[in-house]
Amino acid sequence: MFSGFLTVRAECDHCGLGLTGHDAADGPAVFIILIVGFIVGGLALWFELAVEPPTWVHMVLWPPVIAVLALGALRPFKGAFIGAQYKYRAVDREFPPEGDI
């Protein structure tokens, strides 16, 4: 489905399905922000209350955790959004002419 990290191929290598009209837009990023924010926020709060580290520890610890979680989840979420678009026919739908409705 992907030719690069997040670049969608023009068509599927196995079945030839055209993927050019499928665009996940910002949908995956929104869900990842919410999910990763919830996880990291909870972990940071727990870590602060349990260990009481200095502020610099939080500034060193959490950015790499956020980057790994967000980048690791972005490709599967984008694939799921494109799959949902295909399943529910959100793209390339053929509508009847106006008089045939």
C-alpha positions as a printed Julia matrix, in Angstrom:
101×3 Matrix{Float64}:
   0.0    0.0     0.0
   2.9    2.36    0.73
   5.9    3.17   -1.43
   7.65   5.24    1.24
   7.03   5.8     4.92
   3.68   7.51    4.3
   3.5    7.82    0.51
   0.59   5.86   -0.93
   1.3    3.94   -4.13
  -0.63   4.65   -7.29
  -1.97   1.09   -7.33
  -1.69  -2.14   -5.36
   1.15  -4.44   -6.45
  -0.92  -7.58   -5.92
  -4.4   -6.79   -7.25
  -3.92  -3.57   -9.25
  -6.46  -1.59   -7.21
  -6.08   2.14   -7.89
  -5.13   4.01   -4.73
  -4.63   7.49   -6.18
  -8.0    8.85   -5.0
  -7.56   7.72   -1.41
  -6.42  10.4     0.99
  -6.46   9.97    4.76
  -5.86  13.73    5.3
  -5.42  14.63    8.99
  -7.64  11.88   10.39
  -4.86   9.53   11.53
  -2.85  12.38   13.05
  -5.81  13.54   15.14
  -6.39  10.09   16.61
  -2.69   9.61   17.26
  -2.42  12.97   19.03
  -5.34  12.06   21.27
  -4.18   8.51   22.01
  -0.47   9.26   22.48
  -1.31  12.37   24.51
  -3.51  10.31   26.83
  -0.86   7.61   27.27
   2.1    9.95   27.76
   0.11  12.34   29.94
  -0.88   9.51   32.25
   2.65   8.1    32.35
   4.18  11.52   33.0
   1.72  12.18   35.82
   2.37   8.77   37.36
   6.15   9.23   37.0
   5.99  12.68   38.61
   3.97  11.46   41.58
   5.95   8.23   42.09
   9.52   9.42   41.58
   9.38  13.24   41.79
  12.21  13.78   39.28
  13.61  17.19   38.37
  12.01  18.95   35.4
  14.93  18.25   33.07
  14.25  14.51   33.36
  10.76  15.03   31.94
  12.18  17.2    29.14
  14.69  14.48   28.21
  12.45  11.43   28.71
   9.1   12.25   27.09
   9.95  13.76   23.65
  11.6   10.54   22.38
   8.72   8.46   23.82
   6.19  10.7    22.06
   8.14  10.55   18.77
   8.44   6.75   18.83
   4.77   6.21   19.7
   3.49   8.75   17.17
   5.69   7.64   14.26
   5.1    3.99   15.06
   1.33   4.42   14.98
   1.05   6.79   12.02
   1.49   4.27    9.19
  -0.99   1.67   10.56
  -3.58   4.38   11.27
  -3.17   5.82    7.77
  -3.55   2.35    6.3
  -6.69   1.77    8.37
  -8.19   5.07    7.21
  -7.51   4.24    3.57
  -8.97   0.77    4.1
 -12.09   2.3     5.63
 -12.4    4.67    2.67
 -12.25   1.7     0.31
 -14.68  -0.39    2.38
 -17.28   2.35    2.66
 -16.68   3.59   -0.89
 -15.81   7.13    0.13
 -13.86   7.66   -3.09
 -14.52   7.1    -6.8
 -18.21   6.57   -6.3
 -20.32   6.59   -9.41
 -23.58   8.46   -8.95
 -26.58   8.13  -11.24
 -27.47  11.12  -13.4
 -29.73  13.67  -11.71
 -32.84  12.58  -13.59
 -32.51   8.91  -12.57
 -32.91   9.43   -8.82
